[in-house]
Amino acid sequence: MLTFQVFFGIMMRIECQNPLAFLDYINEEKNISDINFRVNEIIRSSQVRLIDAKGDNVGVVPIDKAQKMARDADLDLVEVAPGADPPVCRIMDFGKFLYEREKKEREAKKSQTKIEIKEIRLRPKTNIHHRHFKTQDARRWLEDGMKVRVSIRFRGREIIHPEVALEDLKEIAEELYDISTVEQAPSLEGKMMGMTLTPAKLGKKRSPSTGEKAKLKEKPEVIADKKSKKVNNPKETPPQPEPTQV
C-alpha cells in the first residue's frame, strides 16, 4: 500500500501546506506525471497487464482485480509502462522502489568524475630551483588525478628564441614522465608557449614513448594573430649574391 513516507514525500514535492490540496493533485493528469508513476487508485485504465511481486506475468486483468491482489500482498500497484496498450502494472513496495531509485541517482552523480586543469606559469629565464618547486606542484596535482597546463610567457625580444622555452618544457615533461603523458604537444600562441600533461594510469610506472619523444622534438605549433606573426617570424636576412667568376 501507499506508505506514509511516500504520501509525505509527494506532499513535500508539490510544496502544499494544505493537506486537502493533495486531492486536487492526484486528480490532475499533469501533476501526476511529476512523480513519473501512477500508484494504486490513481491508475485510470480499466484493465492492465499485471506483473506480480515475484516478477511473473499474470496477463491482462481488470484494474479492480490488480488492486485487490496488491492489497492482499500489502504492497502497491505501480503503473510502470503507461504507454503500453493496455498499461503495464507491477506489484511492489513503492516506497522502497523510490528509495532505491534515488540511491542509484546519487551513486551515479558520485561516479561522475570531473577532471580539473591546473596551471603552472614560468618564464624563459626562470632559474632551476624555482622551476623545481613548480614541477613538484605539478607532480602533486597529477598524482591527485588532475591535468596540468605548463605555460611559459615571453617578454620583449625573448620570443625570438622559442627554443629556450621548448627545452624547458621538454625537461619538465621528462621529469614527470613516470606519472604523466603529454596530451597536447608544445604550441606557441601569441607570446605564450605551453603544453598539457594528463595523469598516467594509476599503479603503472612508465617511460616516455617514441611518439611522445617525437612530439617534444617537433617545432612548436604556432597559433598567432597578425601582430604576433610579425614577432614570431622576424625578417630573415636576404641571401647574399654569389660572387661571379672572372
Secondary structure as UniProt FT lines:
FT   HELIX           4..13
FT   TURN            14..15
FT   TURN            19..20
FT   HELIX           21..27
FT   HELIX           29..32
FT   HELIX           33..35
FT   STRAND          38..39
FT   HELIX           40..42
FT   STRAND          47..51
FT   TURN            53..54
FT   STRAND          57..62
FT   HELIX           63..72
FT   TURN            73..74
FT   STRAND          76..81
FT   TURN            82..83
FT   STRAND          88..92
FT   HELIX           94..111
FT   STRAND          117..122
FT   TURN            124..125
FT   HELIX           128..143
FT   TURN            144..145
FT   STRAND          147..153
FT   HELIX           156..160
FT   HELIX           162..175
FT   TURN            176..179
FT   STRAND          180..189
FT   TURN            190..191
FT   STRAND          192..199
FT   TURN            202..203
FT   HELIX           210..217
FT   STRAND          221..223
FT   HELIX           226..232
//
